[in-house]
Amino acid sequence: VSSYVFFERRNMQDAAQKVCHLFRMNLTKVYSKKHNDWLHRSAVNLHDSPWWIGLEYKDEESVHKWITDKSIDNLNLFNRNQPNNLRNKDCVSINNFKNADWK
C-alpha cells in the first residue's frame, strides 16, 4: 500500500525531500506512465505548479537515478527538449501544463 502527500509549499527538490523525511517518506518514484498520469491528475487538481518527483541527475554517472532505491530511470517521460539542465538543475518535476511529461 502506498501513501501520497502533496505539499503545496514551493521548495527546491532537496528541501522537499527533507520535508518528506520529517514524515518518514520520500519524493515518489514513478513506476509507469499510468502511475505518472495519476500523479499528474492528482497534483494538478490541488495546485497548478510543477511537482517534484524523486528523480535526480548525477553528473559523475551521467544518468538520472531514483532517490528511493538509486535505480536508473527507464521510463524517460521527459517533455520535448528536456532535460535541458536549465540553471544547472539536477532534479525533475512533473509538468503542470496539459501533459504529464517531466521537465
C-alpha positions as CSV (number, residue, x, y, z in Angstrom):
1,V,0.0,0.0,0.0
2,S,1.4,3.4,-1.0
3,S,0.6,6.7,0.6
4,Y,0.9,10.1,-1.1
5,V,1.2,13.5,0.5
6,F,1.1,16.6,-1.8
7,F,2.8,19.7,-0.3
8,E,1.9,23.0,-1.9
9,R,4.9,24.8,-0.5
10,R,7.4,25.8,-3.1
11,N,10.8,24.3,-2.3
12,M,13.8,23.2,-4.1
13,Q,13.9,19.4,-4.6
14,D,16.5,18.8,-1.8
15,A,14.4,20.9,0.6
16,A,11.2,19.0,-0.5
17,Q,13.0,15.7,0.2
18,K,13.9,16.9,3.7
19,V,10.3,17.7,4.4
20,C,9.3,14.2,3.2
21,H,11.9,12.7,5.6
22,L,10.2,14.5,8.5
23,F,7.2,12.3,7.7
24,R,9.4,9.2,7.1
25,M,8.6,9.4,3.4
26,N,10.5,10.1,0.2
27,L,9.7,12.0,-3.0
28,T,8.0,9.5,-5.2
29,K,9.4,7.1,-7.7
30,V,7.3,6.8,-10.8
31,Y,6.7,3.2,-11.8
32,S,4.8,3.5,-15.1
33,K,3.2,6.0,-17.5
34,K,-0.2,5.2,-15.9
35,H,1.2,6.0,-12.4
36,N,2.7,9.2,-13.7
37,D,-0.6,10.2,-15.3
38,W,-2.4,9.5,-12.0
39,L,0.2,11.7,-10.1
40,H,-0.3,14.5,-12.6
41,R,-4.1,14.5,-12.3
42,S,-3.9,14.3,-8.5
43,A,-1.4,17.1,-8.2
44,V,-2.9,19.5,-10.8
45,N,-6.3,19.2,-9.0
46,L,-4.6,20.6,-5.9
47,H,-2.3,23.3,-7.4
48,D,-1.0,24.4,-10.8
49,S,2.7,24.5,-10.0
50,P,5.2,21.8,-11.0
51,W,5.6,18.9,-8.5
52,W,9.0,17.4,-7.6
53,I,9.4,13.7,-8.1
54,G,12.3,11.6,-6.6
55,L,14.4,11.6,-9.8
56,E,17.8,13.3,-9.9
57,Y,20.7,13.6,-12.2
58,K,24.2,12.5,-11.1
59,D,26.9,14.2,-13.1
60,E,29.5,11.7,-12.1
61,E,27.4,8.9,-13.6
62,S,25.6,10.9,-16.4
63,V,22.3,9.2,-15.6
64,H,19.0,10.0,-13.9
65,K,18.5,7.9,-10.7
66,W,15.6,7.5,-8.3
67,I,16.3,8.8,-4.8
68,T,14.5,5.9,-3.2
69,D,16.5,3.0,-4.5
70,K,19.2,4.5,-6.7
71,S,17.9,2.6,-9.7
72,I,18.4,4.2,-13.2
73,D,15.3,5.7,-14.8
74,N,14.0,3.6,-17.6
75,L,10.7,5.4,-18.3
76,N,12.2,8.5,-19.8
77,L,8.9,10.5,-19.7
78,F,10.6,13.8,-20.4
79,N,8.9,16.6,-22.2
80,R,10.3,17.6,-25.6
81,N,13.6,19.4,-25.3
82,Q,14.0,18.1,-21.7
83,P,16.1,17.6,-19.7
84,N,17.8,20.9,-20.6
85,N,19.9,21.4,-17.5
86,L,18.5,25.0,-17.1
87,R,20.3,26.8,-14.3
88,N,22.3,23.6,-13.8
89,K,19.1,21.8,-12.5
90,D,19.8,18.2,-11.5
91,C,16.2,17.4,-10.4
92,V,13.0,16.5,-12.1
93,S,9.4,17.7,-11.7
94,I,6.0,16.7,-13.2
95,N,4.9,19.3,-15.7
96,N,1.9,21.3,-14.6
97,F,0.5,22.0,-18.0
98,K,-1.6,20.0,-20.4
99,N,0.5,16.8,-20.3
100,A,2.2,15.0,-17.5
101,D,5.7,14.9,-19.0
102,W,8.7,15.6,-16.9
103,K,10.9,18.7,-17.0
